[in-house]
Amino acid sequence: MATSRRMLTLWRVAVFIAALAPLVYWGWQVAINAAGPEPGRYLLLNIGQGILWMLLLTLSLTPLTKLTRWKGFTLIRRQLGLWTLAYAVAHLLCYALFILGLDLSRLGSEIVRRPYIIVGMLALVGLIVMGVTSNKWSMRKLGKRWKTVHKVVYLVLGLGLLHFLWVVRADLEQWSLYAAAGALLMVLRIPPVARQLPKIRQLGKRHQGARA
């Protein structure tokens, strides 16, 4: 699928705007007092789910590239990965500001009451590791180990889902959708399954040719 450089640039700009839009919308809802009685928790929970959106979208890019061979999906992989990290940092800042009131002395008692905080912090550490190594210098420096380091994304997904499950224990319907999407993306990464994706694309092309 041929795409001009200008179209790819517009694609990257569109992805940037789309990733930023939810943060702007949630902030606007708080600004106009439409975020409910606890705007801090509103931001905390919505940005937390936004992390999962971004992470799942990032993980979907490799299967989509194999299925379509469109380089536009590869082009935004680093961008979406960094947006995932940005959402995670924003989530942490909301927690520190609205839950702890910037009083870090409360963190110990909070961890005792809510041990899922540790799970979330471990996921954040994984995102930071991937974020600081998502550049050409790190790729050259790490060599073949770079891909091994970035496989931590699978651990981050598991930790993120566990963190969210712990938070929404009474309502599993929404969590189940995220978990199902994550499981599907993991299945698509299994080598025998991944090898079938280009064949599906070729089969689709032959089908279109036959219809023409």
C-alpha positions as CSV (number, residue, x, y, z in Angstrom):
1,M,0.0,0.0,0.0
2,A,1.8,3.1,-1.3
3,T,1.5,6.2,0.8
4,S,3.1,9.6,0.1
5,R,5.4,11.2,2.7
6,R,2.9,14.1,3.1
7,M,0.0,11.6,3.8
8,L,2.2,9.8,6.4
9,T,3.0,13.2,8.1
10,L,-0.8,14.0,8.2
11,W,-1.4,10.5,9.6
12,R,1.1,11.1,12.5
13,V,-0.5,14.5,13.2
14,A,-3.9,12.9,13.2
15,V,-2.8,10.2,15.7
16,F,-1.2,12.9,17.9
17,I,-4.5,14.9,18.0
18,A,-6.6,11.7,18.6
19,A,-4.3,10.7,21.5
20,L,-4.5,14.2,23.1
21,A,-8.2,14.6,22.6
22,P,-9.4,12.5,25.6
23,L,-7.1,14.3,28.0
24,V,-8.5,17.7,26.7
25,Y,-12.0,16.4,27.0
26,W,-11.7,15.1,30.5
27,G,-9.9,18.3,31.6
28,W,-12.8,20.4,30.0
29,Q,-15.4,18.3,31.9
30,V,-13.6,19.1,35.1
31,A,-13.3,22.8,34.2
32,I,-17.1,23.2,33.5
33,N,-18.0,21.2,36.7
34,A,-19.4,18.3,34.6
35,A,-17.2,15.6,36.1
36,G,-19.4,14.7,39.1
37,P,-18.8,15.3,42.8
38,E,-15.2,14.0,42.8
39,P,-13.5,15.5,39.7
40,G,-10.1,14.2,40.9
41,R,-11.3,10.6,40.9
42,Y,-13.0,11.2,37.6
43,L,-9.7,12.2,36.1
44,L,-7.8,9.4,37.9
45,L,-10.2,6.6,36.6
46,N,-10.6,7.9,33.1
47,I,-6.9,8.5,32.5
48,G,-6.3,5.0,34.0
49,Q,-8.5,3.5,31.4
50,G,-6.8,5.6,28.8
51,I,-3.5,3.9,29.6
52,L,-5.2,0.6,28.7
53,W,-6.6,2.0,25.5
54,M,-3.2,3.3,24.4
55,L,-1.4,0.1,25.4
56,L,-3.8,-2.1,23.5
57,L,-3.7,0.2,20.4
58,T,0.1,0.0,20.5
59,L,0.1,-3.8,20.7
60,S,-2.4,-3.9,17.8
61,L,0.1,-2.2,15.4
62,T,2.3,-5.2,14.7
63,P,-0.6,-7.5,13.8
64,L,-2.1,-4.7,11.7
65,T,1.2,-4.2,9.9
66,K,1.5,-7.9,9.1
67,L,-2.1,-8.0,7.9
68,T,-1.9,-4.9,5.7
69,R,1.8,-4.3,5.0
70,W,1.1,-0.6,5.5
71,K,4.1,1.2,6.9
72,G,1.8,3.8,8.5
73,F,1.1,1.5,11.4
74,T,4.8,0.9,12.1
75,L,5.4,4.7,11.9
76,I,3.2,5.5,14.9
77,R,4.3,2.6,17.1
78,R,6.9,4.7,19.1
79,Q,4.4,7.6,19.2
80,L,1.6,5.5,20.8
81,G,4.1,3.9,23.1
82,L,5.2,7.3,24.4
83,W,1.6,8.3,24.7
84,T,1.0,5.3,26.8
85,L,3.8,6.4,29.1
86,A,2.4,10.0,29.1
87,Y,-1.0,8.7,30.2
88,A,0.6,6.6,32.9
89,V,2.5,9.6,34.3
90,A,-0.6,11.7,34.2
91,H,-2.4,9.0,36.1
92,L,0.3,9.0,38.8
93,L,0.2,12.8,39.1
94,C,-3.6,12.7,39.5
95,Y,-3.2,10.1,42.3
96,A,-0.5,12.1,44.0
97,L,-2.5,15.4,43.7
98,F,-6.1,14.3,44.3
99,I,-5.7,11.2,46.5
100,L,-2.6,11.9,48.5
101,G,-2.9,15.7,48.4
102,L,0.9,15.7,47.6
103,D,1.5,14.3,51.1
104,L,3.9,11.4,50.3
105,S,3.9,10.4,54.0
106,R,0.5,8.9,53.4
107,L,1.8,6.5,50.7
108,G,2.8,3.7,53.1
109,S,-0.7,3.5,54.6
110,E,-2.3,3.7,51.2
111,I,-0.2,0.8,49.9
112,V,-1.3,-1.3,52.9
113,R,-5.0,-0.5,52.2
114,R,-4.6,-0.7,48.4
115,P,-1.8,-3.1,47.4
116,Y,-2.8,-2.7,43.8
117,I,-0.8,0.6,43.9
118,I,2.4,-1.6,43.9
119,V,1.1,-3.4,40.8
120,G,0.5,-0.1,39.1
121,M,3.9,1.2,40.0
122,L,5.6,-1.9,38.6
123,A,3.7,-1.4,35.3
124,L,4.8,2.3,35.3
125,V,8.5,1.2,35.7
126,G,8.1,-1.1,32.8
127,L,6.7,1.7,30.6
128,I,9.5,4.0,31.7
129,V,12.1,1.4,30.7
130,M,10.5,1.1,27.3
131,G,10.1,4.8,27.0
132,V,13.8,5.7,27.6
133,T,15.0,3.0,25.3
134,S,12.6,3.8,22.4
135,N,15.2,5.7,20.3
136,K,17.8,4.8,17.7
137,W,20.7,5.3,20.1
138,S,19.3,2.7,22.5
139,M,18.6,0.3,19.6
140,R,22.2,0.5,18.4
141,K,23.5,0.2,22.0
142,L,21.4,-2.7,23.0
143,G,21.5,-4.5,19.6
144,K,19.6,-7.8,19.7
145,R,18.8,-7.2,23.4
146,W,16.6,-4.3,22.5
147,K,13.7,-6.5,21.4
148,T,14.1,-8.6,24.6
149,V,13.9,-5.4,26.7
150,H,10.8,-4.3,24.9
151,K,9.0,-7.6,25.5
152,V,8.4,-6.2,29.0
153,V,5.3,-4.7,27.3
154,Y,3.6,-8.1,27.8
155,L,4.3,-7.9,31.5
156,V,3.1,-4.3,31.6
157,L,-0.2,-5.4,30.0
158,G,-0.7,-8.2,32.6
159,L,0.1,-5.8,35.4
160,G,-2.2,-3.2,34.0
161,L,-5.1,-5.6,33.7
162,L,-4.5,-6.9,37.2
163,H,-4.3,-3.3,38.6
164,F,-7.6,-2.4,36.8
165,L,-9.3,-5.6,38.0
166,W,-8.3,-4.9,41.6
167,V,-9.8,-1.4,41.3
168,V,-13.2,-2.4,39.7
169,R,-13.7,-5.7,41.6
170,A,-17.5,-5.3,41.7
171,D,-17.9,-4.5,38.0
172,L,-16.1,-7.0,35.7
173,E,-18.0,-6.3,32.5
174,Q,-15.7,-3.5,31.3
175,W,-12.6,-5.2,32.6
176,S,-13.5,-8.4,30.6
177,L,-13.6,-6.4,27.4
178,Y,-10.0,-5.1,28.0
179,A,-8.9,-8.6,29.0
180,A,-10.4,-10.1,25.9
181,A,-8.8,-7.6,23.6
182,G,-5.5,-8.2,25.4
183,A,-5.8,-11.9,25.1
184,L,-6.6,-11.7,21.4
185,L,-3.6,-9.5,20.7
186,M,-1.4,-12.0,22.6
187,V,-2.8,-14.9,20.5
188,L,-2.0,-12.9,17.3
189,R,1.6,-12.8,18.4
190,I,2.0,-16.6,18.7
191,P,4.4,-17.4,15.8
192,P,2.1,-19.9,14.0
193,V,-0.8,-17.5,14.2
194,A,1.3,-14.5,13.3
195,R,2.6,-16.3,10.2
196,Q,-1.0,-16.6,8.9
197,L,-1.7,-12.9,8.9
198,P,0.1,-12.1,5.6
199,K,-1.7,-15.1,4.1
200,I,-5.1,-13.6,5.1
201,R,-4.1,-10.4,3.2
202,Q,-3.1,-12.4,0.1
203,L,-6.3,-14.4,0.3
204,G,-8.3,-11.2,0.4
205,K,-6.4,-9.9,-2.6
206,R,-7.1,-13.0,-4.6
207,H,-10.7,-12.8,-3.7
208,Q,-11.0,-9.2,-4.9
209,G,-9.2,-10.2,-8.1
210,A,-11.6,-13.0,-8.7
211,R,-14.6,-10.7,-8.2
212,A,-13.1,-8.1,-10.6
